[in-house]
Amino acid sequence: MIRSELIQKIAEENPELSPREAEKIVATVFEEITAALARGDRVELRGFGAFSVKHREGRIGRNPRTGAQVVVEEKAVPFFKTGKLLRDRLNERQA
Amino acid sequence: MSNKTMTRMDLAEAVHAALGLSRNDSAALVESVLQHISDTLVHGEQVKISSFGTFSVRDKSARVGRNPKTGQEVPIHPRRVLSFRASHLLKARVAAGQG
């Protein structure tokens, strides 16, 4: 499923919404999560999962081809941990 | 860095503010977005949200694990796990910081 298909499903389920509104709802959800992570905040969606930011320390890396040393700066990376309910649902015995 | 935790309620509030729908409807719509993503994944299908990231389901095979405390061997059954790959845009915004 891609973004546009998700928008379409939301629109189909809610005929009172215009396609533009369905689009805006989906955009708002992901934009809010992105903005929270950019602030360094956590996003906890019980049953679904939690998004957080992990900090990677800077290190001296090496170009594997040339062997040259390169400085890898410290950085923040987004991380997702699956929620318990969703994890369990993924492993339900298939009927 | 503010170290706060955003929840469904904050997402619903944002939808309410952006579209002017009632708080109840906004909350139901946020839930429905999460539900569709979950259902698709449970089905074994991946979910690709452009400019955000991709959720995909991976099969893990059985292996022998070990209780680190007792050293006892425990079988780990084959299972399905979810992995999330952040898009370049999301990675760039998180690396740059500042909302």
N, CA and C atoms of all chains as a GROMACS GRO file, in nm:
protein
  582
    1MET      N    1   0.086  -0.119   0.000
    1MET     CA    2   0.000   0.000   0.000
    1MET      C    3   0.089   0.124   0.000
    2ILE      N    4   0.056   0.218  -0.081
    2ILE     CA    5   0.132   0.343  -0.082
    2ILE      C    6   0.043   0.457  -0.032
    3ARG      N    7   0.105   0.572  -0.009
    3ARG     CA    8   0.036   0.686   0.049
    3ARG      C    9  -0.098   0.716  -0.016
    4SER      N   10  -0.100   0.718  -0.151
    4SER     CA   11  -0.224   0.754  -0.220
    4SER      C   12  -0.334   0.651  -0.198
    5GLU      N   13  -0.295   0.525  -0.180
    5GLU     CA   14  -0.396   0.420  -0.155
    5GLU      C   15  -0.454   0.433  -0.014
    6LEU      N   16  -0.369   0.474   0.079
    6LEU     CA   17  -0.416   0.498   0.215
    6LEU      C   18  -0.516   0.613   0.215
    7ILE      N   19  -0.482   0.719   0.144
    7ILE     CA   20  -0.572   0.835   0.133
    7ILE      C   21  -0.706   0.793   0.072
    8GLN      N   22  -0.698   0.710  -0.030
    8GLN     CA   23  -0.821   0.664  -0.096
    8GLN      C   24  -0.910   0.584  -0.001
    9LYS      N   25  -0.847   0.499   0.080
    9LYS     CA   26  -0.925   0.420   0.175
    9LYS      C   27  -0.995   0.509   0.276
   10ILE      N   28  -0.923   0.609   0.325
   10ILE     CA   29  -0.982   0.703   0.421
   10ILE      C   30  -1.099   0.777   0.355
   11ALA      N   31  -1.081   0.816   0.230
   11ALA     CA   32  -1.186   0.888   0.158
   11ALA      C   33  -1.309   0.800   0.136
   12GLU      N   34  -1.285   0.674   0.099
   12GLU     CA   35  -1.398   0.582   0.074
   12GLU      C   36  -1.479   0.557   0.200
   13GLU      N   37  -1.410   0.544   0.312
   13GLU     CA   38  -1.477   0.516   0.440
   13GLU      C   39  -1.554   0.636   0.493
   14ASN      N   40  -1.514   0.755   0.448
   14ASN     CA   41  -1.574   0.877   0.501
   14ASN      C   42  -1.625   0.964   0.387
   15PRO      N   43  -1.739   0.923   0.328
   15PRO     CA   44  -1.789   0.993   0.208
   15PRO      C   45  -1.816   1.142   0.230
   16GLU      N   46  -1.830   1.182   0.358
   16GLU     CA   47  -1.854   1.324   0.385
   16GLU      C   48  -1.728   1.408   0.365
   17LEU      N   49  -1.613   1.342   0.354
   17LEU     CA   50  -1.488   1.417   0.334
   17LEU      C   51  -1.461   1.435   0.185
   18SER      N   52  -1.404   1.549   0.150
   18SER     CA   53  -1.360   1.568   0.012
   18SER      C   54  -1.226   1.496  -0.004
   19PRO      N   55  -1.189   1.462  -0.127
   19PRO     CA   56  -1.059   1.396  -0.146
   19PRO      C   57  -0.944   1.481  -0.091
   20ARG      N   58  -0.957   1.611  -0.104
   20ARG     CA   59  -0.853   1.701  -0.052
   20ARG      C   60  -0.840   1.690   0.099
   21GLU      N   61  -0.957   1.677   0.166
   21GLU     CA   62  -0.954   1.664   0.312
   21GLU      C   63  -0.889   1.533   0.355
   22ALA      N   64  -0.922   1.425   0.283
   22ALA     CA   65  -0.863   1.294   0.315
   22ALA      C   66  -0.711   1.303   0.301
   23GLU      N   67  -0.669   1.371   0.195
   23GLU     CA   68  -0.526   1.388   0.170
   23GLU      C   69  -0.461   1.466   0.284
   24LYS      N   70  -0.530   1.570   0.329
   24LYS     CA   71  -0.476   1.658   0.432
   24LYS      C   72  -0.467   1.587   0.568
   25ILE      N   73  -0.562   1.497   0.594
   25ILE     CA   74  -0.559   1.421   0.720
   25ILE      C   75  -0.434   1.334   0.726
   26VAL      N   76  -0.411   1.260   0.617
   26VAL     CA   77  -0.294   1.172   0.613
   26VAL      C   78  -0.166   1.254   0.619
   27ALA      N   79  -0.162   1.364   0.545
   27ALA     CA   80  -0.042   1.449   0.545
   27ALA      C   81  -0.016   1.505   0.685
   28THR      N   82  -0.123   1.547   0.754
   28THR     CA   83  -0.108   1.605   0.888
   28THR      C   84  -0.050   1.503   0.986
   29VAL      N   85  -0.102   1.381   0.981
   29VAL     CA   86  -0.054   1.278   1.073
   29VAL      C   87   0.098   1.258   1.056
   30PHE      N   88   0.143   1.240   0.932
   30PHE     CA   89   0.286   1.213   0.913
   30PHE      C   90   0.373   1.337   0.932
   31GLU      N   91   0.318   1.453   0.902
   31GLU     CA   92   0.393   1.576   0.924
   31GLU      C   93   0.412   1.600   1.075
   32GLU      N   94   0.309   1.573   1.153
   32GLU     CA   95   0.319   1.592   1.299
   32GLU      C   96   0.423   1.497   1.359
   33ILE      N   97   0.422   1.372   1.314
   33ILE     CA   98   0.519   1.275   1.365
   33ILE      C   99   0.661   1.321   1.328
   34THR      N  100   0.677   1.362   1.202
   34THR     CA  101   0.808   1.409   1.156
   34THR      C  102   0.856   1.528   1.238
   35ALA      N  103   0.766   1.624   1.259
   35ALA     CA  104   0.803   1.745   1.333
   35ALA      C  105   0.842   1.712   1.477
   36ALA      N  106   0.767   1.618   1.539
   36ALA     CA  107   0.798   1.579   1.677
   36ALA      C  108   0.937   1.517   1.684
   37LEU      N  109   0.967   1.430   1.589
   37LEU     CA  110   1.098   1.364   1.588
   37LEU      C  111   1.209   1.466   1.562
   38ALA      N  112   1.182   1.562   1.476
   38ALA     CA  113   1.282   1.665   1.446
   38ALA      C  114   1.312   1.748   1.571
   39ARG      N  115   1.211   1.762   1.660
   39ARG     CA  116   1.233   1.833   1.787
   39ARG      C  117   1.305   1.746   1.888
   40GLY      N  118   1.319   1.618   1.855
   40GLY     CA  119   1.382   1.524   1.947
   40GLY      C  120   1.282   1.457   2.038
   41ASP      N  121   1.152   1.477   2.011
   41ASP     CA  122   1.047   1.416   2.093
   41ASP      C  123   1.021   1.272   2.052
   42ARG      N  124   0.951   1.201   2.138
   42ARG     CA  125   0.907   1.066   2.112
   42ARG      C  126   0.762   1.070   2.064
   43VAL      N  127   0.723   0.974   1.985
   43VAL     CA  128   0.582   0.964   1.945
   43VAL      C  129   0.536   0.824   1.982
   44GLU      N  130   0.443   0.816   2.077
   44GLU     CA  131   0.401   0.686   2.128
   44GLU      C  132   0.258   0.658   2.089
   45LEU      N  133   0.239   0.559   2.004
   45LEU     CA  134   0.106   0.524   1.957
   45LEU      C  135   0.076   0.382   2.004
   46ARG      N  136   0.017   0.372   2.123
   46ARG     CA  137  -0.008   0.244   2.188
   46ARG      C  138  -0.075   0.144   2.096
   47GLY      N  139  -0.022   0.024   2.096
   47GLY     CA  140  -0.080  -0.081   2.014
   47GLY      C  141  -0.021  -0.083   1.875
   48PHE      N  142   0.024   0.034   1.828
   48PHE     CA  143   0.083   0.043   1.695
   48PHE      C  144   0.236   0.039   1.705
   49GLY      N  145   0.290   0.136   1.778
   49GLY     CA  146   0.435   0.140   1.795
   49GLY      C  147   0.480   0.277   1.841
   50ALA      N  148   0.610   0.290   1.861
   50ALA     CA  149   0.664   0.417   1.908
   50ALA      C  150   0.780   0.461   1.820
   51PHE      N  151   0.777   0.588   1.783
   51PHE     CA  152   0.888   0.646   1.707
   51PHE      C  153   0.974   0.724   1.806
   52SER      N  154   1.105   0.710   1.792
   52SER     CA  155   1.193   0.786   1.880
   52SER      C  156   1.318   0.824   1.801
   53VAL      N  157   1.402   0.903   1.865
   53VAL     CA  158   1.525   0.947   1.800
   53VAL      C  159   1.643   0.885   1.874
   54LYS      N  160   1.730   0.819   1.800
   54LYS     CA  161   1.850   0.763   1.863
   54LYS      C  162   1.969   0.847   1.823
   55HIS      N  163   2.061   0.861   1.916
   55HIS     CA  164   2.181   0.940   1.888
   55HIS      C  165   2.299   0.849   1.859
   56ARG      N  166   2.359   0.871   1.746
   56ARG     CA  167   2.478   0.794   1.709
   56ARG      C  168   2.598   0.883   1.736
   57GLU      N  169   2.693   0.829   1.810
   57GLU     CA  170   2.813   0.908   1.839
   57GLU      C  171   2.900   0.921   1.715
   58GLY      N  172   2.976   1.027   1.711
   58GLY     CA  173   3.069   1.046   1.601
   58GLY      C  174   3.179   0.941   1.610
   59ARG      N  175   3.237   0.905   1.498
   59ARG     CA  176   3.345   0.806   1.501
   59ARG      C  177   3.436   0.828   1.382
   60ILE      N  178   3.551   0.764   1.388
   60ILE     CA  179   3.640   0.769   1.273
   60ILE      C  180   3.608   0.649   1.187
   61GLY      N  181   3.557   0.676   1.068
   61GLY     CA  182   3.525   0.567   0.977
   61GLY      C  183   3.637   0.550   0.878
   62ARG      N  184   3.619   0.456   0.791
   62ARG     CA  185   3.721   0.431   0.690
   62ARG      C  186   3.653   0.403   0.558
   63ASN      N  187   3.701   0.463   0.455
   63ASN     CA  188   3.651   0.431   0.322
   63ASN      C  189   3.701   0.291   0.290
   64PRO      N  190   3.609   0.194   0.276
   64PRO     CA  191   3.653   0.055   0.261
   64PRO      C  192   3.730   0.032   0.131
   65ARG      N  193   3.711   0.117   0.034
   65ARG     CA  194   3.782   0.098  -0.092
   65ARG      C  195   3.925   0.151  -0.086
   66THR      N  196   3.938   0.273  -0.032
   66THR     CA  197   4.070   0.336  -0.033
   66THR      C  198   4.142   0.322   0.101
   67GLY      N  199   4.066   0.288   0.207
   67GLY     CA  200   4.129   0.280   0.338
   67GLY      C  201   4.150   0.416   0.403
   68ALA      N  202   4.108   0.522   0.336
   68ALA     CA  203   4.127   0.657   0.390
   68ALA      C  204   4.037   0.678   0.511
   69GLN      N  205   4.089   0.747   0.610
   69GLN     CA  206   4.008   0.776   0.728
   69GLN      C  207   3.912   0.890   0.700
   70VAL      N  208   3.790   0.874   0.750
   70VAL     CA  209   3.691   0.980   0.735
   70VAL      C  210   3.625   1.003   0.871
   71VAL      N  211   3.601   1.128   0.902
   71VAL     CA  212   3.534   1.158   1.028
   71VAL      C  213   3.384   1.145   1.007
   72VAL      N  214   3.319   1.059   1.084
   72VAL     CA  215   3.173   1.048   1.078
   72VAL      C  216   3.119   1.129   1.196
   73GLU      N  217   3.046   1.233   1.165
   73GLU     CA  218   2.994   1.322   1.269
   73GLU      C  219   2.887   1.251   1.351
   74GLU      N  220   2.866   1.296   1.474
   74GLU     CA  221   2.757   1.240   1.552
   74GLU      C  222   2.626   1.282   1.486
   75LYS      N  223   2.525   1.198   1.495
   75LYS     CA  224   2.399   1.234   1.432
   75LYS      C  225   2.280   1.171   1.502
   76ALA      N  226   2.163   1.225   1.473
   76ALA     CA  227   2.039   1.173   1.529
   76ALA      C  228   1.966   1.098   1.419
   77VAL      N  229   1.917   0.977   1.450
   77VAL     CA  230   1.844   0.900   1.350
   77VAL      C  231   1.708   0.855   1.403
   78PRO      N  232   1.608   0.853   1.315
   78PRO     CA  233   1.475   0.808   1.357
   78PRO      C  234   1.473   0.657   1.379
   79PHE      N  235   1.392   0.614   1.476
   79PHE     CA  236   1.384   0.473   1.510
   79PHE      C  237   1.239   0.437   1.540
   80PHE      N  238   1.197   0.317   1.499
   80PHE     CA  239   1.059   0.274   1.526
   80PHE      C  240   1.060   0.140   1.597
   81LYS      N  241   0.983   0.131   1.705
   81LYS     CA  242   0.968   0.003   1.774
   81LYS      C  243   0.821  -0.038   1.765
   82THR      N  244   0.798  -0.158   1.713
   82THR     CA  245   0.662  -0.206   1.697
   82THR      C  246   0.591  -0.223   1.830
   83GLY      N  247   0.465  -0.186   1.837
   83GLY     CA  248   0.386  -0.202   1.958
   83GLY      C  249   0.348  -0.347   1.981
   84LYS      N  250   0.313  -0.377   2.105
   84LYS     CA  251   0.286  -0.516   2.142
   84LYS      C  252   0.167  -0.573   2.064
   85LEU      N  253   0.060  -0.497   2.057
   85LEU     CA  254  -0.060  -0.547   1.990
   85LEU      C  255  -0.032  -0.580   1.843
   86LEU      N  256   0.036  -0.489   1.774
   86LEU     CA  257   0.066  -0.511   1.633
   86LEU      C  258   0.163  -0.628   1.616
   87ARG      N  259   0.261  -0.637   1.707
   87ARG     CA  260   0.357  -0.747   1.701
   87ARG      C  261   0.283  -0.880   1.716
   88ASP      N  262   0.190  -0.885   1.811
   88ASP     CA  263   0.113  -1.007   1.831
   88ASP      C  264   0.024  -1.037   1.710
   89ARG      N  265  -0.036  -0.934   1.656
   89ARG     CA  266  -0.124  -0.956   1.540
   89ARG      C  267  -0.047  -1.010   1.421
   90LEU      N  268   0.079  -0.966   1.404
   90LEU     CA  269   0.161  -1.014   1.292
   90LEU      C  270   0.188  -1.163   1.304
   91ASN      N  271   0.181  -1.213   1.428
   91ASN     CA  272   0.215  -1.353   1.451
   91ASN      C  273   0.098  -1.442   1.486
   92GLU      N  274  -0.021  -1.390   1.465
   92GLU     CA  275  -0.138  -1.476   1.485
   92GLU      C  276  -0.132  -1.588   1.385
   93ARG      N  277  -0.173  -1.706   1.429
   93ARG     CA  278  -0.180  -1.818   1.335
   93ARG      C  279  -0.274  -1.782   1.221
   94GLN      N  280  -0.223  -1.794   1.100
   94GLN     CA  281  -0.308  -1.760   0.985
   94GLN      C  282  -0.418  -1.863   0.969
   95ALA      N  283  -0.540  -1.816   0.952
   95ALA     CA  284  -0.655  -1.908   0.938
   95ALA      C  285  -0.650  -1.980   0.804
   96MET      N  286   1.596   2.035   2.193
   96MET     CA  287   1.528   1.910   2.228
   96MET      C  288   1.434   1.931   2.346
   97SER      N  289   1.306   1.897   2.328
   97SER     CA  290   1.212   1.922   2.436
   97SER      C  291   1.177   1.797   2.517
   98ASN      N  292   1.212   1.676   2.462
   98ASN     CA  293   1.187   1.553   2.536
   98ASN      C  294   1.043   1.531   2.581
   99LYS      N  295   0.952   1.561   2.493
   99LYS     CA  296   0.811   1.536   2.523
   99LYS      C  297   0.770   1.408   2.450
  100THR      N  298   0.652   1.360   2.485
  100THR     CA  299   0.599   1.245   2.414
  100THR      C  300   0.468   1.282   2.347
  101MET      N  301   0.464   1.261   2.216
  101MET     CA  302   0.342   1.288   2.142
  101MET      C  303   0.257   1.161   2.141
  102THR      N  304   0.126   1.179   2.153
  102THR     CA  305   0.036   1.063   2.152
  102THR      C  306  -0.072   1.082   2.045
  103ARG      N  307  -0.159   0.983   2.036
  103ARG     CA  308  -0.275   0.990   1.946
  103ARG      C  309  -0.352   1.121   1.965
  104MET      N  310  -0.363   1.161   2.093
  104MET     CA  311  -0.441   1.281   2.122
  104MET      C  312  -0.383   1.405   2.053
  105ASP      N  313  -0.250   1.414   2.053
  105ASP     CA  314  -0.185   1.528   1.987
  105ASP      C  315  -0.207   1.522   1.836
  106LEU      N  316  -0.204   1.401   1.781
  106LEU     CA  317  -0.228   1.387   1.637
  106LEU      C  318  -0.371   1.428   1.604
  107ALA      N  319  -0.466   1.385   1.688
  107ALA     CA  320  -0.606   1.419   1.667
  107ALA      C  321  -0.624   1.571   1.676
  108GLU      N  322  -0.556   1.632   1.772
  108GLU     CA  323  -0.564   1.776   1.790
  108GLU      C  324  -0.512   1.849   1.665
  109ALA      N  325  -0.404   1.797   1.608
  109ALA     CA  326  -0.347   1.857   1.487
  109ALA      C  327  -0.443   1.845   1.369
  110VAL      N  328  -0.509   1.731   1.358
  110VAL     CA  329  -0.607   1.712   1.249
  110VAL      C  330  -0.725   1.807   1.270
  111HIS      N  331  -0.768   1.817   1.395
  111HIS     CA  332  -0.875   1.910   1.431
  111HIS      C  333  -0.838   2.053   1.392
  112ALA      N  334  -0.717   2.093   1.424
  112ALA     CA  335  -0.672   2.229   1.395
  112ALA      C  336  -0.655   2.253   1.244
  113ALA      N  337  -0.609   2.151   1.173
  113ALA     CA  338  -0.581   2.169   1.030
  113ALA      C  339  -0.708   2.166   0.946
  114LEU      N  340  -0.809   2.088   0.988
  114LEU     CA  341  -0.927   2.073   0.904
  114LEU      C  342  -1.056   2.127   0.963
  115GLY      N  343  -1.052   2.158   1.091
  115GLY     CA  344  -1.174   2.209   1.153
  115GLY      C  345  -1.280   2.103   1.177
  116LEU      N  346  -1.242   1.976   1.173
  116LEU     CA  347  -1.337   1.869   1.206
  116LEU      C  348  -1.348   1.862   1.358
  117SER      N  349  -1.453   1.797   1.407
  117SER     CA  350  -1.468   1.786   1.553
  117SER      C  351  -1.354   1.704   1.610
  118ARG      N  352  -1.328   1.720   1.741
  118ARG     CA  353  -1.220   1.644   1.804
  118ARG      C  354  -1.248   1.495   1.797
  119ASN      N  355  -1.376   1.459   1.814
  119ASN     CA  356  -1.413   1.318   1.807
  119ASN      C  357  -1.385   1.259   1.669
  120ASP      N  358  -1.430   1.330   1.566
  120ASP     CA  359  -1.408   1.281   1.429
  120ASP      C  360  -1.259   1.275   1.398
  121SER      N  361  -1.186   1.378   1.444
  121SER     CA  362  -1.042   1.381   1.418
  121SER      C  363  -0.973   1.261   1.482
  122ALA      N  364  -1.013   1.230   1.605
  122ALA     CA  365  -0.953   1.115   1.674
  122ALA      C  366  -0.985   0.985   1.601
  123ALA      N  367  -1.110   0.973   1.554
  123ALA     CA  368  -1.150   0.851   1.482
  123ALA      C  369  -1.072   0.838   1.352
  124LEU      N  370  -1.045   0.950   1.286
  124LEU     CA  371  -0.972   0.946   1.159
  124LEU      C  372  -0.826   0.907   1.180
  125VAL      N  373  -0.764   0.959   1.286
  125VAL     CA  374  -0.625   0.922   1.318
  125VAL      C  375  -0.618   0.771   1.343
  126GLU      N  376  -0.716   0.722   1.421
  126GLU     CA  377  -0.722   0.580   1.451
  126GLU      C  378  -0.737   0.498   1.324
  127SER      N  379  -0.819   0.549   1.234
  127SER     CA  380  -0.844   0.477   1.110
  127SER      C  381  -0.718   0.471   1.021
  128VAL      N  382  -0.639   0.578   1.023
  128VAL     CA  383  -0.512   0.577   0.948
  128VAL      C  384  -0.421   0.467   1.003
  129LEU      N  385  -0.408   0.462   1.136
  129LEU     CA  386  -0.322   0.361   1.198
  129LEU      C  387  -0.375   0.220   1.174
  130GLN      N  388  -0.508   0.209   1.178
  130GLN     CA  389  -0.572   0.079   1.159
  130GLN      C  390  -0.547   0.025   1.018
  131HIS      N  391  -0.559   0.111   0.918
  131HIS     CA  392  -0.535   0.066   0.780
  131HIS      C  393  -0.391   0.022   0.760
  132ILE      N  394  -0.299   0.096   0.821
  132ILE     CA  395  -0.158   0.058   0.809
  132ILE      C  396  -0.136  -0.079   0.874
  133SER      N  397  -0.190  -0.094   0.998
  133SER     CA  398  -0.174  -0.221   1.070
  133SER      C  399  -0.234  -0.338   0.993
  134ASP      N  400  -0.357  -0.320   0.946
  134ASP     CA  401  -0.425  -0.429   0.875
  134ASP      C  402  -0.347  -0.472   0.751
  135THR      N  403  -0.294  -0.374   0.679
  135THR     CA  404  -0.218  -0.405   0.557
  135THR      C  405  -0.093  -0.486   0.592
  136LEU      N  406  -0.026  -0.446   0.701
  136LEU     CA  407   0.095  -0.517   0.743
  136LEU      C  408   0.064  -0.658   0.791
  137VAL      N  409  -0.045  -0.672   0.866
  137VAL     CA  410  -0.085  -0.803   0.917
  137VAL      C  411  -0.113  -0.897   0.798
  138HIS      N  412  -0.160  -0.837   0.691
  138HIS     CA  413  -0.184  -0.910   0.566
  138HIS      C  414  -0.055  -0.954   0.499
  139GLY      N  415   0.056  -0.899   0.544
  139GLY     CA  416   0.185  -0.934   0.487
  139GLY      C  417   0.231  -0.838   0.378
  140GLU      N  418   0.155  -0.730   0.363
  140GLU     CA  419   0.189  -0.635   0.258
  140GLU      C  420   0.265  -0.516   0.316
  141GLN      N  421   0.359  -0.461   0.242
  141GLN     CA  422   0.432  -0.346   0.295
  141GLN      C  423   0.355  -0.215   0.276
  142VAL      N  424   0.388  -0.117   0.357
  142VAL     CA  425   0.322   0.014   0.350
  142VAL      C  426   0.428   0.120   0.326
  143LYS      N  427   0.412   0.191   0.214
  143LYS     CA  428   0.512   0.288   0.175
  143LYS      C  429   0.450   0.427   0.178
  144ILE      N  430   0.496   0.509   0.270
  144ILE     CA  431   0.445   0.645   0.281
  144ILE      C  432   0.553   0.739   0.228
  145SER      N  433   0.531   0.794   0.111
  145SER     CA  434   0.634   0.876   0.049
  145SER      C  435   0.670   0.993   0.139
  146SER      N  436   0.794   1.028   0.141
  146SER     CA  437   0.855   1.134   0.222
  146SER      C  438   0.848   1.106   0.373
  147PHE      N  439   0.799   0.989   0.414
  147PHE     CA  440   0.803   0.952   0.555
  147PHE      C  441   0.885   0.825   0.575
  148GLY      N  442   0.840   0.715   0.516
  148GLY     CA  443   0.916   0.592   0.530
  148GLY      C  444   0.836   0.470   0.488
  149THR      N  445   0.899   0.354   0.500
  149THR     CA  446   0.837   0.229   0.457
  149THR      C  447   0.832   0.130   0.573
  150PHE      N  448   0.713   0.075   0.595
  150PHE     CA  449   0.698  -0.032   0.694
  150PHE      C  450   0.693  -0.162   0.617
  151SER      N  451   0.776  -0.258   0.656
  151SER     CA  452   0.765  -0.386   0.588
  151SER      C  453   0.773  -0.501   0.687
  152VAL      N  454   0.717  -0.614   0.646
  152VAL     CA  455   0.710  -0.732   0.732
  152VAL      C  456   0.819  -0.827   0.687
  153ARG      N  457   0.896  -0.875   0.783
  153ARG     CA  458   1.003  -0.970   0.749
  153ARG      C  459   0.983  -1.100   0.825
  154ASP      N  460   1.014  -1.209   0.758
  154ASP     CA  461   1.006  -1.339   0.824
  154ASP      C  462   1.138  -1.373   0.888
  155LYS      N  463   1.132  -1.411   1.015
  155LYS     CA  464   1.253  -1.453   1.085
  155LYS      C  465   1.245  -1.603   1.102
  156SER      N  466   1.353  -1.672   1.076
  156SER     CA  467   1.348  -1.817   1.091
  156SER      C  468   1.377  -1.857   1.235
  157ALA      N  469   1.348  -1.982   1.266
  157ALA     CA  470   1.368  -2.032   1.401
  157ALA      C  471   1.517  -2.036   1.434
  158ARG      N  472   1.551  -2.014   1.558
  158ARG     CA  473   1.691  -2.028   1.600
  158ARG      C  474   1.693  -2.064   1.748
  159VAL      N  475   1.810  -2.106   1.792
  159VAL     CA  476   1.821  -2.139   1.933
  159VAL      C  477   1.872  -2.017   2.008
  160GLY      N  478   1.793  -1.970   2.101
  160GLY     CA  479   1.835  -1.857   2.182
  160GLY      C  480   1.888  -1.907   2.314
  161ARG      N  481   1.929  -1.815   2.399
  161ARG     CA  482   1.985  -1.854   2.528
  161ARG      C  483   1.942  -1.751   2.630
  162ASN      N  484   1.893  -1.798   2.741
  162ASN     CA  485   1.861  -1.707   2.850
  162ASN      C  486   1.993  -1.654   2.903
  163PRO      N  487   2.018  -1.523   2.889
  163PRO     CA  488   2.150  -1.470   2.924
  163PRO      C  489   2.181  -1.484   3.073
  164LYS      N  490   2.078  -1.498   3.154
  164LYS     CA  491   2.100  -1.507   3.297
  164LYS      C  492   2.137  -1.650   3.339
  165THR      N  493   2.061  -1.746   3.286
  165THR     CA  494   2.082  -1.884   3.330
  165THR      C  495   2.166  -1.965   3.231
  166GLY      N  496   2.185  -1.910   3.110
  166GLY     CA  497   2.262  -1.983   3.010
  166GLY      C  498   2.184  -2.097   2.946
  167GLN      N  499   2.057  -2.108   2.988
  167GLN     CA  500   1.974  -2.217   2.935
  167GLN      C  501   1.934  -2.191   2.790
  168GLU      N  502   1.936  -2.296   2.710
  168GLU     CA  503   1.897  -2.282   2.569
  168GLU      C  504   1.745  -2.282   2.558
  169VAL      N  505   1.693  -2.188   2.476
  169VAL     CA  506   1.549  -2.182   2.454
  169VAL      C  507   1.526  -2.172   2.305
  170PRO      N  508   1.434  -2.253   2.252
  170PRO     CA  509   1.406  -2.241   2.109
  170PRO      C  510   1.330  -2.112   2.080
  171ILE      N  511   1.370  -2.040   1.977
  171ILE     CA  512   1.295  -1.922   1.934
  171ILE      C  513   1.223  -1.961   1.805
  172HIS      N  514   1.094  -1.952   1.811
  172HIS     CA  515   1.013  -1.997   1.698
  172HIS      C  516   1.020  -1.899   1.581
  173PRO      N  517   0.993  -1.948   1.461
  173PRO     CA  518   0.990  -1.856   1.347
  173PRO      C  519   0.880  -1.752   1.371
  174ARG      N  520   0.906  -1.629   1.333
  174ARG     CA  521   0.807  -1.525   1.360
  174ARG      C  522   0.818  -1.416   1.254
  175ARG      N  523   0.718  -1.331   1.255
  175ARG     CA  524   0.719  -1.218   1.162
  175ARG      C  525   0.747  -1.091   1.241
  176VAL      N  526   0.838  -1.012   1.189
  176VAL     CA  527   0.866  -0.885   1.256
  176VAL      C  528   0.846  -0.770   1.158
  177LEU      N  529   0.821  -0.654   1.218
  177LEU     CA  530   0.797  -0.535   1.137
  177LEU      C  531   0.925  -0.453   1.134
  178SER      N  532   0.963  -0.404   1.018
  178SER     CA  533   1.076  -0.312   1.019
  178SER      C  534   1.034  -0.182   0.952
  179PHE      N  535   1.089  -0.074   1.003
  179PHE     CA  536   1.058   0.058   0.950
  179PHE      C  537   1.185   0.119   0.894
  180ARG      N  538   1.178   0.164   0.770
  180ARG     CA  539   1.290   0.233   0.707
  180ARG      C  540   1.250   0.376   0.683
  181ALA      N  541   1.317   0.468   0.750
  181ALA     CA  542   1.283   0.609   0.735
  181ALA      C  543   1.326   0.658   0.598
  182SER      N  544   1.247   0.748   0.540
  182SER     CA  545   1.282   0.806   0.410
  182SER      C  546   1.399   0.902   0.428
  183HIS      N  547   1.459   0.940   0.316
  183HIS     CA  548   1.570   1.036   0.323
  183HIS      C  549   1.526   1.166   0.386
  184LEU      N  550   1.404   1.207   0.352
  184LEU     CA  551   1.354   1.335   0.405
  184LEU      C  552   1.340   1.329   0.557
  185LEU      N  553   1.282   1.220   0.607
  185LEU     CA  554   1.265   1.208   0.752
  185LEU      C  555   1.402   1.204   0.821
  186LYS      N  556   1.494   1.127   0.765
  186LYS     CA  557   1.629   1.120   0.823
  186LYS      C  558   1.694   1.257   0.824
  187ALA      N  559   1.678   1.330   0.713
  187ALA     CA  560   1.741   1.462   0.704
  187ALA      C  561   1.682   1.557   0.806
  188ARG      N  562   1.549   1.551   0.825
  188ARG     CA  563   1.487   1.644   0.921
  188ARG      C  564   1.524   1.611   1.064
  189VAL      N  565   1.534   1.482   1.094
  189VAL     CA  566   1.573   1.442   1.230
  189VAL      C  567   1.720   1.480   1.255
  190ALA      N  568   1.804   1.461   1.153
  190ALA     CA  569   1.945   1.496   1.168
  190ALA      C  570   1.963   1.646   1.185
  191ALA      N  571   1.880   1.723   1.115
  191ALA     CA  572   1.891   1.870   1.122
  191ALA      C  573   1.829   1.924   1.250
  192GLY      N  574   1.733   1.852   1.308
  192GLY     CA  575   1.667   1.895   1.431
  192GLY      C  576   1.573   2.012   1.409
  193GLN      N  577   1.523   2.072   1.518
  193GLN     CA  578   1.437   2.191   1.507
  193GLN      C  579   1.311   2.174   1.423
  194GLY      N  580   1.213   2.096   1.473
  194GLY     CA  581   1.082   2.084   1.408
  194GLY      C  582   1.089   2.109   1.264
   0.00000   0.00000   0.00000
